[in-house]
Amino acid sequence: MAKLSLLSASDVQSSLCEWLISQRKNSKLSREKLAQRSTVPVSTIKKFETTGQISLRQFLLLWQSVDELKRLNDLSKIELQVKTVPLSIDEVLKK
């Protein structure tokens, strides 16, 4: 069952887009150089940076061009590591 969240898919898209722009600029990469490094066309990078729209595969190609894919992959494993979350301070103190 999914937990209630005030975050929307659009919010996350926007955050990922902002993160990628920041990483690209911190790495001193133009869109053209990022395109060469990632094999994602410049037009797709521009579209992603302005609209947040991109395929998952192309996003992963961009990610690995500015960061380690392992970090992204590890996010999907966090849920498996945390089996239960304490619901009260009493539960925390019992452990």
C-alpha positions as CSV (number, residue, x, y, z in Angstrom):
1,M,0.0,0.0,0.0
2,A,1.4,3.4,-1.0
3,K,1.9,6.0,1.7
4,L,0.2,9.3,1.5
5,S,2.5,12.0,0.1
6,L,2.1,15.6,-0.9
7,L,4.8,15.2,-3.6
8,S,3.5,14.7,-7.1
9,A,5.3,13.1,-10.1
10,S,5.6,16.6,-11.5
11,D,7.4,17.8,-8.4
12,V,9.9,14.9,-8.6
13,Q,10.4,15.5,-12.3
14,S,11.2,19.2,-11.6
15,S,13.6,18.3,-8.8
16,L,15.5,15.7,-11.0
17,C,15.7,18.3,-13.8
18,E,17.1,21.0,-11.5
19,W,19.6,18.5,-10.1
20,L,20.8,17.5,-13.5
21,I,21.2,21.1,-14.6
22,S,23.1,21.8,-11.5
23,Q,25.4,18.8,-12.0
24,R,26.0,19.7,-15.6
25,K,26.9,23.3,-14.7
26,N,29.1,22.2,-11.8
27,S,30.9,19.9,-14.1
28,K,31.3,22.8,-16.6
29,L,29.6,20.9,-19.3
30,S,27.6,22.5,-22.0
31,R,24.6,20.7,-23.4
32,E,26.6,19.8,-26.4
33,K,29.4,18.3,-24.3
34,L,26.9,16.4,-22.2
35,A,25.3,15.1,-25.4
36,Q,28.6,13.8,-26.6
37,R,29.4,12.2,-23.3
38,S,25.9,10.7,-22.8
39,T,24.8,9.9,-26.4
40,V,21.6,11.8,-25.6
41,P,20.8,14.3,-28.3
42,V,21.2,18.0,-27.4
43,S,17.6,18.6,-28.4
44,T,16.5,16.0,-25.8
45,I,18.6,17.5,-23.1
46,K,17.2,20.9,-23.8
47,K,13.6,19.5,-23.8
48,F,14.3,17.8,-20.5
49,E,15.8,20.9,-18.9
50,T,12.8,23.0,-20.0
51,T,9.9,20.6,-19.6
52,G,11.2,17.7,-17.4
53,Q,10.1,15.2,-20.1
54,I,12.6,12.4,-21.0
55,S,12.6,8.6,-21.3
56,L,14.0,6.7,-18.4
57,R,16.8,5.2,-20.5
58,Q,17.9,8.7,-21.6
59,F,17.7,10.0,-18.0
60,L,19.9,7.2,-16.9
61,L,22.4,8.0,-19.7
62,L,22.5,11.6,-18.5
63,W,22.8,10.6,-14.9
64,Q,25.8,8.3,-15.5
65,S,27.5,11.1,-17.3
66,V,27.5,13.4,-14.3
67,D,27.3,10.9,-11.4
68,E,27.5,7.2,-10.5
69,L,24.5,5.0,-11.4
70,K,25.2,3.0,-8.3
71,R,23.9,6.0,-6.2
72,L,20.7,6.0,-8.1
73,N,20.4,2.2,-8.0
74,D,21.0,2.2,-4.2
75,L,17.9,4.3,-3.7
76,S,15.7,1.5,-4.9
77,K,17.2,-0.8,-2.3
78,I,16.7,1.5,0.7
79,E,13.1,0.3,1.2
80,L,14.3,-3.3,1.3
81,Q,16.8,-2.5,4.1
82,V,14.3,-0.8,6.3
83,K,11.8,-3.5,7.3
84,T,9.8,-1.6,9.9
85,V,9.7,1.9,11.0
86,P,8.9,2.6,14.6
87,L,5.5,4.2,15.1
88,S,6.1,5.6,18.6
89,I,8.9,6.6,20.9
90,D,8.1,3.5,23.0
91,E,8.9,1.2,20.0
92,V,12.2,3.0,19.6
93,L,13.1,2.6,23.3
94,K,12.2,-1.1,23.2
95,K,14.8,-1.7,20.5
